[in-house]
Amino acid sequence: MTTVTESTLTVTPEDVTWEEIPQSGDVPSAREGHTLCVVKGSLYLFGGASSPDATECLPGVYSFDIVTLTWECLAVGGVALRALRHCSAAAGENIYVYGGAVEGNPSDDLMVFNTVSLTWTPVRTSGSLPPALWGQSCALVGDQVFMFGGYGAGGDFCKDLYVLNTENLQWQKMEVKGESPAACSGQTLTAHHDKLYVFGGKNEEQNFNDLKVMKLINPSERQPVMKEILSEFGLQGISHSFTPTKVPNVRYELSETAPSVQQKNTMVNPQVFVHRDFSAVRDQAMTLIQTAFTLLDQEFHKLDREKSELTKAAAALQREKDAHEAHRQQQQQELQEMLDRHRSQNEAWLRARAEENDRERRELCRLREVVLQEQERLKEEQSNIQKRSEHLLSIMQQFKGM
């Protein structure tokens, strides 16, 4: 028996702990097979089913406020979504939904839900259209939606990768290199920088637990991807200059001071020449001197400890500085290698385009020469025809004279 729930969970990346979130408002019913997209700090949920015998998805679009932890069932317009096992991706204020199954039949419809007007709109697309699919997955990279896998109308699992340009609504079937994932459905597809990650899925033979990654090397996508990578590293550009680490100006002060030895002014009456015993005064002075030296020793020991701690802190700071410098140099080397790789790819692409352009220009020059030769031949034929006409005209005039 299949059990579906209506719980909302969150995981904290710091301590990797799942936590159930309290919910209020119009909490969606228990379901599975739905999708959840984030647009401007709000979660949008739609689709799914509560029964394995369902022929279309549950109705309604729900919005979840992550601040107030409140669900709201939105009043939407347009053609409502019906497909089960669809895929969705959010781009800007729009959520793009493709395919799914209605009454057991895969669909090739592309629906767009606008989170501002709260309206469903079926849209027409062009290009290399994907087949009707359900159980496929999609991910957003820039302004393009990448879609992989799915189960088709002919009972075949799909292993093709399609990309939808959300600006002109044009599909393109991608030509990929390397070992692609097996044809499957129900897998996950996630984008990170210039890579697509595919995990899991199933087909008629088995369930999968392998992880495949595909790197996007389309030249038109390199610049925004590089900007995103540099932004994540905290860099706005590449600088070959070194800025030394600034050591904070820390003041070290003793918390205690040694008590001063107060000298007693012994008043001696010059008129009295009686012998006095100064042994007690001497003992007291020696005790005070010993106490003063003891305090000085304690302070020197404290200074030695603080000096040792400062030396250790300076060594730790130097190690941290060296580690940061090594990490910075490694990042700079990786970025430089990435730039060199992209530059070589761009240069190869430009050389290929230049060679293609040269071939086209040479072909045009050859055709121009052929046209000029044909033009000269036509002029020569026209001249011959003109001469023949004049000759015939003179013959006719001779006949008339006879």
MIDRENGU-937076 format. One record per residue (C-alpha): residue number from 1; x, y negated, z. Coordinates in Angstrom, 3 decimals, decimal comma, always signed. Layout:
N
{NUM {X Y Z}}
...
// end
This chain:
402
{1 {+0,000 +0,000 +0,000}}
{2 {+1,387 -3,390 -0,998}}
{3 {+1,305 -6,118 +1,675}}
{4 {+1,573 -9,804 +0,785}}
{5 {+2,139 -12,636 +3,266}}
{6 {+1,572 -16,360 +3,502}}
{7 {+4,627 -17,247 +5,601}}
{8 {+7,120 -19,990 +4,762}}
{9 {+10,737 -19,384 +5,769}}
{10 {+13,876 -21,508 +5,665}}
{11 {+17,519 -20,533 +6,051}}
{12 {+20,218 -22,802 +7,499}}
{13 {+23,546 -22,448 +5,614}}
{14 {+25,630 -23,356 +8,667}}
{15 {+24,610 -20,433 +10,877}}
{16 {+22,852 -18,319 +8,194}}
{17 {+19,673 -17,892 +10,201}}
{18 {+16,169 -17,428 +8,853}}
{19 {+13,489 -19,445 +10,603}}
{20 {+9,734 -19,369 +10,088}}
{21 {+8,339 -22,873 +9,517}}
{22 {+5,080 -23,902 +11,203}}
{23 {+2,458 -24,775 +8,574}}
{24 {-0,635 -26,936 +8,650}}
{25 {-3,156 -28,269 +6,177}}
{26 {-4,369 -26,255 +3,167}}
{27 {-2,081 -23,247 +3,655}}
{28 {-2,027 -21,119 +0,455}}
{29 {-3,391 -17,598 +0,658}}
{30 {-1,071 -14,589 +0,871}}
{31 {+0,354 -13,777 -2,559}}
{32 {+3,290 -12,456 -4,582}}
{33 {+4,681 -13,205 -8,030}}
{34 {+4,214 -16,971 -7,681}}
{35 {+6,803 -19,707 -8,290}}
{36 {+7,981 -22,595 -6,110}}
{37 {+9,620 -25,759 -7,508}}
{38 {+11,104 -28,851 -5,844}}
{39 {+10,254 -32,310 -7,222}}
{40 {+11,314 -35,443 -5,318}}
{41 {+11,365 -33,813 -1,895}}
{42 {+8,067 -31,917 -2,245}}
{43 {+7,522 -28,213 -2,904}}
{44 {+4,983 -27,251 -5,580}}
{45 {+3,515 -23,735 -5,483}}
{46 {+1,213 -22,105 -8,012}}
{47 {+0,393 -18,729 -9,516}}
{48 {+0,824 -15,328 -7,955}}
{49 {-1,649 -12,618 -7,055}}
{50 {-2,941 -10,955 -3,898}}
{51 {-3,914 -7,667 -5,565}}
{52 {-1,929 -5,330 -7,852}}
{53 {-5,057 -4,999 -10,029}}
{54 {-5,299 -8,751 -10,723}}
{55 {-5,634 -9,738 -14,392}}
{56 {-4,821 -13,422 -13,893}}
{57 {-3,136 -15,540 -11,239}}
{58 {-4,733 -17,152 -8,213}}
{59 {-6,094 -20,644 -8,901}}
{60 {-4,835 -23,919 -7,482}}
{61 {-1,658 -25,966 -7,157}}
{62 {-0,317 -26,580 -3,650}}
{63 {+2,110 -29,263 -2,484}}
{64 {+4,188 -28,898 +0,702}}
{65 {+5,633 -31,958 +2,477}}
{66 {+8,950 -30,892 +4,022}}
{67 {+8,801 -33,770 +6,539}}
{68 {+5,288 -33,301 +7,941}}
{69 {+5,280 -29,525 +7,200}}
{70 {+1,806 -29,904 +5,695}}
{71 {+0,247 -28,142 +2,711}}
{72 {-2,179 -29,893 +0,380}}
{73 {-4,332 -28,290 -2,303}}
{74 {-4,064 -30,762 -5,183}}
{75 {-6,975 -31,860 -7,357}}
{76 {-5,496 -31,150 -10,782}}
{77 {-6,806 -31,637 -14,292}}
{78 {-6,213 -30,150 -17,718}}
{79 {-6,027 -26,492 -18,723}}
{80 {-5,397 -24,495 -15,551}}
{81 {-2,645 -21,878 -15,383}}
{82 {-3,879 -18,260 -15,592}}
{83 {-0,761 -16,196 -16,322}}
{84 {+0,818 -13,722 -13,919}}
{85 {+4,609 -13,249 -13,660}}
{86 {+5,438 -16,521 -15,395}}
{87 {+8,665 -18,483 -14,962}}
{88 {+8,968 -22,167 -14,107}}
{89 {+11,607 -24,898 -13,843}}
{90 {+11,332 -28,531 -12,729}}
{91 {+12,877 -31,324 -14,819}}
{92 {+12,252 -34,869 -13,655}}
{93 {+8,591 -35,258 -12,690}}
{94 {+7,485 -32,328 -14,884}}
{95 {+7,348 -28,583 -14,177}}
{96 {+7,726 -26,375 -17,269}}
{97 {+5,965 -22,978 -17,130}}
{98 {+6,466 -20,322 -19,809}}
{99 {+4,799 -17,023 -20,567}}
{100 {+3,359 -14,587 -18,089}}
{101 {+0,598 -12,024 -18,547}}
{102 {-3,148 -12,639 -18,873}}
{103 {-5,426 -9,593 -18,753}}
{104 {-2,402 -7,351 -19,289}}
{105 {-1,143 -9,131 -22,409}}
{106 {+2,109 -11,148 -22,463}}
{107 {+1,780 -14,835 -23,319}}
{108 {+3,989 -17,231 -25,275}}
{109 {+2,310 -20,411 -24,014}}
{110 {+4,373 -23,287 -22,638}}
{111 {+2,529 -25,298 -19,986}}
{112 {+3,719 -28,550 -18,416}}
{113 {+2,476 -29,752 -15,032}}
{114 {+3,048 -33,459 -14,357}}
{115 {+3,478 -34,101 -10,627}}
{116 {+2,434 -37,757 -10,992}}
{117 {-0,780 -37,423 -12,999}}
{118 {-1,427 -33,905 -11,535}}
{119 {-2,368 -32,629 -14,985}}
{120 {-1,732 -29,327 -16,778}}
{121 {-0,904 -29,738 -20,471}}
{122 {-0,227 -26,985 -23,043}}
{123 {+2,523 -28,193 -25,377}}
{124 {+3,608 -27,190 -28,876}}
{125 {+7,252 -26,397 -29,461}}
{126 {+9,495 -25,849 -32,476}}
{127 {+12,762 -24,137 -33,300}}
{128 {+13,601 -20,481 -32,641}}
{129 {+10,541 -19,626 -30,561}}
{130 {+10,874 -16,865 -27,928}}
{131 {+8,414 -13,962 -28,025}}
{132 {+5,495 -13,497 -25,657}}
{133 {+7,017 -12,391 -22,335}}
{134 {+6,251 -11,812 -18,691}}
{135 {+8,660 -11,173 -15,830}}
{136 {+11,332 -13,424 -17,344}}
{137 {+13,330 -15,974 -15,340}}
{138 {+14,525 -19,491 -16,093}}
{139 {+16,862 -22,170 -14,705}}
{140 {+17,473 -25,847 -15,419}}
{141 {+20,839 -27,226 -16,594}}
{142 {+20,750 -30,967 -17,252}}
{143 {+17,625 -31,519 -19,353}}
{144 {+17,574 -27,975 -20,755}}
{145 {+15,653 -24,941 -19,495}}
{146 {+17,491 -21,619 -19,959}}
{147 {+15,321 -18,470 -20,048}}
{148 {+16,452 -14,834 -19,907}}
{149 {+14,881 -11,373 -19,927}}
{150 {+11,246 -10,408 -19,640}}
{151 {+8,842 -7,739 -20,865}}
{152 {+7,366 -8,124 -24,354}}
{153 {+4,135 -7,185 -26,078}}
{154 {+5,662 -4,183 -27,848}}
{155 {+6,707 -2,573 -24,585}}
{156 {+10,320 -3,645 -25,040}}
{157 {+12,454 -5,394 -22,465}}
{158 {+14,206 -8,554 -23,636}}
{159 {+17,913 -9,350 -23,245}}
{160 {+18,004 -12,551 -25,296}}
{161 {+18,816 -15,976 -23,880}}
{162 {+16,684 -18,925 -25,015}}
{163 {+17,085 -22,606 -24,192}}
{164 {+14,392 -25,289 -24,320}}
{165 {+15,372 -28,925 -24,852}}
{166 {+12,892 -30,865 -22,719}}
{167 {+13,519 -34,052 -24,705}}
{168 {+12,352 -32,806 -28,120}}
{169 {+10,600 -29,570 -26,960}}
{170 {+12,690 -27,455 -29,319}}
{171 {+13,688 -23,852 -28,586}}
{172 {+17,036 -22,365 -29,513}}
{173 {+18,163 -18,744 -29,322}}
{174 {+21,656 -18,754 -27,858}}
{175 {+24,520 -16,776 -29,353}}
{176 {+26,501 -15,383 -26,422}}
{177 {+29,836 -13,593 -26,152}}
{178 {+30,930 -10,826 -23,853}}
{179 {+28,868 -8,073 -22,253}}
{180 {+25,397 -9,444 -21,656}}
{181 {+23,096 -8,158 -18,885}}
{182 {+20,919 -5,192 -19,747}}
{183 {+17,444 -5,817 -21,120}}
{184 {+15,267 -6,165 -18,040}}
{185 {+12,551 -8,109 -16,265}}
{186 {+12,051 -9,360 -12,722}}
{187 {+15,646 -10,574 -12,370}}
{188 {+16,766 -13,905 -10,906}}
{189 {+18,491 -16,617 -12,941}}
{190 {+20,352 -19,418 -11,164}}
{191 {+22,415 -22,297 -12,589}}
{192 {+25,439 -23,836 -10,861}}
{193 {+27,505 -26,474 -12,682}}
{194 {+28,351 -24,956 -16,092}}
{195 {+27,529 -21,339 -15,208}}
{196 {+24,405 -19,155 -15,229}}
{197 {+24,157 -16,296 -12,715}}
{198 {+21,856 -13,292 -13,293}}
{199 {+21,213 -10,745 -10,543}}
{200 {+19,100 -7,601 -10,461}}
{201 {+16,050 -6,803 -12,557}}
{202 {+14,616 -3,532 -13,817}}
{203 {+13,677 -1,721 -17,019}}
{204 {+12,150 +1,637 -17,911}}
{205 {+15,333 +3,440 -16,850}}
{206 {+16,494 +1,905 -13,576}}
{207 {+16,644 -0,988 -11,157}}
{208 {+19,785 -3,131 -11,282}}
{209 {+21,945 -4,694 -8,581}}
{210 {+24,749 -6,089 -10,725}}
{211 {+25,659 -9,775 -10,937}}
{212 {+26,509 -11,283 -14,322}}
{213 {+27,741 -14,817 -15,002}}
{214 {+27,748 -16,762 -18,259}}
{215 {+29,742 -19,945 -18,793}}
{216 {+28,173 -22,671 -20,886}}
{217 {+30,702 -24,145 -23,346}}
{218 {+28,416 -26,280 -25,487}}
{219 {+30,472 -29,479 -26,130}}
{220 {+27,401 -31,668 -25,604}}
{221 {+27,070 -30,322 -22,052}}
{222 {+30,673 -30,668 -20,945}}
{223 {+30,656 -34,334 -19,962}}
{224 {+27,686 -34,202 -17,544}}
{225 {+28,957 -30,926 -16,117}}
{226 {+32,406 -32,458 -15,547}}
{227 {+30,806 -35,498 -13,901}}
{228 {+28,823 -33,197 -11,620}}
{229 {+31,931 -31,211 -10,703}}
{230 {+33,980 -34,386 -10,033}}
{231 {+31,098 -35,798 -7,981}}
{232 {+30,981 -32,637 -5,866}}
{233 {+34,778 -32,903 -5,254}}
{234 {+34,260 -36,519 -4,108}}
{235 {+36,153 -37,892 -7,132}}
{236 {+35,053 -40,567 -9,590}}
{237 {+38,001 -39,999 -11,858}}
{238 {+41,439 -38,423 -12,007}}
{239 {+44,318 -40,330 -10,432}}
{240 {+47,935 -39,204 -10,453}}
{241 {+48,952 -41,635 -7,679}}
{242 {+49,428 -40,532 -4,071}}
{243 {+47,955 -42,422 -1,144}}
{244 {+49,736 -41,542 +2,120}}
{245 {+47,706 -40,478 +5,116}}
{246 {+47,163 -43,346 +7,529}}
{247 {+48,109 -42,389 +11,078}}
{248 {+45,763 -44,020 +13,616}}
{249 {+47,296 -46,522 +16,016}}
{250 {+46,827 -44,669 +19,303}}
{251 {+47,915 -46,269 +22,592}}
{252 {+49,288 -44,008 +25,266}}
{253 {+49,237 -45,591 +28,776}}
{254 {+49,983 -44,122 +32,149}}
{255 {+46,927 -43,786 +34,306}}
{256 {+48,887 -44,247 +37,518}}
{257 {+51,724 -46,484 +38,582}}
{258 {+54,400 -45,746 +41,129}}
{259 {+53,866 -47,588 +44,396}}
{260 {+56,445 -50,248 +45,044}}
{261 {+58,724 -50,052 +48,034}}
{262 {+58,120 -53,001 +50,224}}
{263 {+61,073 -54,225 +52,141}}
{264 {+60,499 -55,251 +55,683}}
{265 {+62,041 -58,477 +56,669}}
{266 {+63,636 -57,738 +60,002}}
{267 {+64,071 -60,906 +61,909}}
{268 {+67,266 -60,852 +63,849}}
{269 {+67,734 -63,383 +66,474}}
{270 {+71,226 -64,728 +65,900}}
{271 {+71,421 -65,656 +69,489}}
{272 {+71,080 -62,036 +70,593}}
{273 {+74,203 -59,914 +70,192}}
{274 {+72,686 -56,745 +71,577}}
{275 {+73,531 -53,492 +69,713}}
{276 {+70,474 -51,960 +68,023}}
{277 {+69,740 -48,457 +66,675}}
{278 {+68,732 -48,588 +62,956}}
{279 {+68,438 -44,813 +62,463}}
{280 {+64,618 -44,894 +62,447}}
{281 {+64,611 -47,673 +59,856}}
{282 {+67,164 -45,770 +57,803}}
{283 {+65,094 -42,574 +57,957}}
{284 {+61,976 -44,482 +56,950}}
{285 {+63,829 -46,105 +54,029}}
{286 {+65,179 -42,748 +52,891}}
{287 {+61,684 -41,261 +53,080}}
{288 {+60,303 -44,098 +50,986}}
{289 {+63,143 -43,717 +48,473}}
{290 {+62,558 -39,970 +48,251}}
{291 {+58,823 -40,581 +47,781}}
{292 {+59,571 -43,108 +45,041}}
{293 {+61,892 -40,657 +43,253}}
{294 {+59,289 -37,900 +43,610}}
{295 {+56,668 -40,134 +41,996}}
{296 {+59,131 -41,068 +39,264}}
{297 {+59,846 -37,374 +38,650}}
{298 {+56,118 -36,691 +38,418}}
{299 {+55,653 -39,529 +35,955}}
{300 {+58,630 -38,367 +33,890}}
{301 {+57,200 -34,841 +33,856}}
{302 {+53,859 -36,284 +32,726}}
{303 {+55,636 -38,272 +30,029}}
{304 {+57,450 -35,110 +28,931}}
{305 {+54,154 -33,217 +28,754}}
{306 {+52,507 -36,024 +26,797}}
{307 {+55,553 -36,205 +24,534}}
{308 {+55,335 -32,451 +23,949}}
{309 {+51,600 -32,682 +23,239}}
{310 {+52,219 -35,625 +20,918}}
{311 {+54,907 -33,625 +19,114}}
{312 {+52,504 -30,697 +18,726}}
{313 {+49,754 -33,037 +17,520}}
{314 {+52,150 -34,637 +15,034}}
{315 {+53,183 -31,187 +13,792}}
{316 {+49,521 -30,139 +13,481}}
{317 {+48,759 -33,383 +11,667}}
{318 {+51,682 -32,772 +9,319}}
{319 {+50,472 -29,213 +8,650}}
{320 {+46,958 -30,492 +8,001}}
{321 {+48,389 -33,203 +5,764}}
{322 {+50,432 -30,600 +3,856}}
{323 {+47,354 -28,376 +3,540}}
{324 {+45,272 -31,286 +2,250}}
{325 {+48,041 -32,228 -0,177}}
{326 {+48,312 -28,641 -1,418}}
{327 {+44,522 -28,445 -1,777}}
{328 {+44,485 -31,775 -3,612}}
{329 {+47,247 -30,647 -5,954}}
{330 {+45,420 -27,367 -6,571}}
{331 {+42,185 -29,228 -7,345}}
{332 {+44,080 -31,635 -9,594}}
{333 {+45,764 -28,714 -11,374}}
{334 {+42,418 -26,927 -11,822}}
{335 {+40,814 -30,097 -13,151}}
{336 {+43,759 -30,702 -15,474}}
{337 {+43,551 -27,122 -16,752}}
{338 {+39,814 -27,530 -17,244}}
{339 {+40,348 -30,798 -19,124}}
{340 {+43,071 -29,211 -21,272}}
{341 {+40,823 -26,265 -22,037}}
{342 {+37,903 -28,511 -22,953}}
{343 {+40,218 -30,748 -25,011}}
{344 {+41,553 -27,785 -26,972}}
{345 {+38,015 -26,537 -27,583}}
{346 {+36,878 -29,983 -28,720}}
{347 {+39,911 -30,363 -30,976}}
{348 {+39,257 -26,944 -32,502}}
{349 {+35,640 -27,915 -33,070}}
{350 {+36,695 -31,228 -34,677}}
{351 {+39,254 -29,473 -36,906}}
{352 {+36,609 -27,010 -38,032}}
{353 {+34,207 -29,848 -38,834}}
{354 {+36,991 -31,741 -40,672}}
{355 {+37,843 -28,682 -42,764}}
{356 {+34,187 -28,178 -43,564}}
{357 {+33,887 -31,849 -44,540}}
{358 {+36,982 -31,578 -46,760}}
{359 {+35,549 -28,529 -48,497}}
{360 {+32,300 -30,376 -49,156}}
{361 {+34,165 -33,428 -50,487}}
{362 {+36,295 -31,281 -52,815}}
{363 {+33,167 -29,594 -54,086}}
{364 {+31,562 -33,005 -54,697}}
{365 {+34,653 -34,182 -56,611}}
{366 {+34,576 -31,049 -58,747}}
{367 {+30,883 -31,558 -59,492}}
{368 {+31,576 -35,211 -60,359}}
{369 {+34,237 -34,133 -62,875}}
{370 {+31,795 -31,669 -64,406}}
{371 {+29,144 -34,395 -64,681}}
{372 {+31,632 -36,793 -66,317}}
{373 {+32,689 -34,131 -68,818}}
{374 {+29,063 -33,368 -69,598}}
{375 {+28,424 -37,095 -70,037}}
{376 {+31,317 -37,395 -72,515}}
{377 {+30,034 -34,383 -74,440}}
{378 {+26,548 -35,904 -74,629}}
{379 {+28,000 -39,194 -75,869}}
{380 {+29,933 -37,340 -78,562}}
{381 {+26,815 -35,432 -79,629}}
{382 {+24,843 -38,684 -79,698}}
{383 {+27,512 -40,236 -81,945}}
{384 {+27,385 -37,251 -84,305}}
{385 {+23,587 -37,425 -84,447}}
{386 {+23,826 -41,149 -85,214}}
{387 {+26,254 -40,502 -88,062}}
{388 {+24,002 -37,769 -89,494}}
{389 {+21,010 -40,093 -89,319}}
{390 {+22,883 -42,791 -91,207}}
{391 {+23,996 -40,242 -93,801}}
{392 {+20,415 -38,967 -94,283}}
{393 {+19,162 -42,534 -94,553}}
{394 {+21,675 -43,308 -97,320}}
{395 {+20,650 -40,137 -99,208}}
{396 {+16,972 -41,119 -98,968}}
{397 {+17,748 -44,580 -100,317}}
{398 {+19,573 -43,025 -103,265}}
{399 {+16,516 -40,864 -104,024}}
{400 {+14,292 -43,929 -103,897}}
{401 {+16,596 -45,755 -106,363}}
{402 {+16,331 -42,908 -108,837}}
// end
